[in-house]
Amino acid sequence: MTGSAMTGSAMTGSAMTTATAPARERPHAAGGGSPLAGTGTLARFFLRRDRIKLPAWVGGLGLFVVYIGAALPQLAPTDDDLAAVVPLFTQPVGRMFTGPAFGMDAPTFERFFAAGYAPYLFLLAALMNIMLVTRHTRVEEQTGRAELVRANVTGRHSALTATLIVAAITNALAFAVVAGLSIAMGYAPLGSVLIGLGTALTGMAFAGIAAVTAQLSAYSRAAAGMAGLVLGVSFLLRALGDMAAVGGSALSWASPLGWPAQTAPYVYDRWWPLLPLVVVAVVGSAAAYVLQSRRDFGASLLAPRPGPAHAGRSLGRPVGLAARLQRGALLGWGAAIVVLGTVNGAFTDAMLSASGDMPQAMQDMFGARGLVDGYVSFLGTFIAVLAAAYVVYAMQSLRDEEGRGRADLILATPVSRASWVGAHLAVVACGAVLILAVTGVCTALAAAVVTGDALLVGGVIGSHLGASPAVLLVLGVCAVLYGWAPRWTAPVGWAVVALMFLVANFADLLDFPGWLRSLSPLHHLAAVPVEEFAPAPFLLVLVMAGALGVAGLVGFRRRQVSG
């Protein structure tokens, strides 16, 4: 009996195994066994999600080309004016900002475009692709949305492949826009195509780099931060290499940002320096596939560092928690802005050297009452725009905390809505003012050292701190939008920052109407030291910023918190 039962049981188990075997084969038969199953559907889905962001990025690159093409003939309308601007591009500090300065011995508008402004197209393309790849890979895994997608008929590498396809489409559009508009501006076709290819291939190279960093870290900010670190090091190597000699040096060739500049558009028109970008894009993408195969879904190759066993006392208060959450943004943005401001201060002596022959349009841009004071005022305005960008970026963390449900956990405790949002507003406001103050001091010291004029210190610091109410007004705008219409916080915030930049740099050059100038918070403040400090508008803008912040707190108390 026992043997018969065992035989029957074995036969039943064998029958069950036979019956269930085809079920395990069904996903393969439907395409689910392929690591690339569903790639086309995901690519179309990613393009649908980015239907606003990607055209905005590509359109921004095109707008940059149009602005430079329109501004150069007005800044330097004659050959003598062009020759007078050459020292700003050929001096070591100028090459650090721009590039290797090819063709400045016989300057033309197209050569100025390639030498002074095309490198920033490459930089913007790199940033665009870092954010694109991180958004569609690590962010999706971190939020759990990728797990829902994988529950359908999709392969292990489908999301990564779809992301790279979207990146390739975006960079192809960037190539077409940049090259096409450059040719439309009257620039030589071959050099314009090289600049367009340099923009697109730089973007693909950093897409490959970001695809690798997305496999290394379990967190999207860390993945983007590592790719951003590679970009920062690339910029530093390129800057130091181009400072060493006209035409670049060995350090220039060690940087991905240096390779497209070495094509020397409109001068030598070399194609082969773009080949390393292709290699980086291919190797980076291939490495990302290999690394993804070696890790678990949702995990990372670098284990997250465990936090301390006990939280500090400050984290038990809204301000302490806000400071901890905002720490990364403050340190990252603050360090970059301080370094940039210090370099700008070191450029003061070069401005003085070129001041005698500088075109009138550029003198008007930096101030009619003295080039040094105008340049100092320009530095304060420029850093204020960057500080405003930090404010908009930092305020997006509130949307992130709310969207991921962490705000619900905090608000379920005795912490009120006003104290939670107010703590973040206070931390961001203090961080913005701190960035302006530290940058002002470092810029002032750099300017005083290179010029030997200690009297510049007070004016430089004043130009930075004098613009602080405008930055806080941007924070107030973001606060009121977050309180009443949170979806509009980032779009409107970045639009205000862009408006501040355009008014500060192009209002006089392009003859902006008065109503458009008045929309910029900086327009209502005195341009120290060109203008004497005016307490009334300073305090008025501060009061407006505070009122907007309070209105934002009222709006957040009235609306529903989304988890």
Protein Blocks (a to p, Z undefined) as FASTA:
>chain_A
ZZmmmmmmmmmmmmmmmmmmmmmmmmmmnopmpmkgoklmmmmmmmmmmmmmmmmmmmmm
mmmmmmmmmmmmmmmmbfklmmmmmmmmmpmklmmmnmnopoklmgcfklmmmmmmmmmm
mmmmmmmmmmmmmmmmmmmmmnommmmmmmmccdfklmmmmmmmmmmmmmmmmmmmmmmm
mmmnopafklmmmmmmmmmmmmmmmmmmmmmmmmmpmbfklmmmmmmmmmmmmmmmmmmm
mmmpghiafklmmpfklmmmmnogoklopaklmmmmmmmmmmmmmmmmmmmmmpcehiaf
bdcddddfbdcfklmpmklmmmmmmmmmmmmmmmmmmmmmmmmmmmmmmmmmmmmmgcfk
lmmmnopkbjklmmmmmmmmmmmmmmmmmmmmmmmmmmmmmmnommmmmmmmmbdfklmm
mmmmmmmmmmmmmmmmmmmmmmmmmmmmmnopaklmmmmmmmmmmmmmmmmmmmmmmmmm
mmmmmmlmmmmmmmmmmmmmmmmmmmmmnopafklmmmpmklmpccdfkbccdfklmmmm
mmmmmmmmmmmmmmmmmmccdZZ
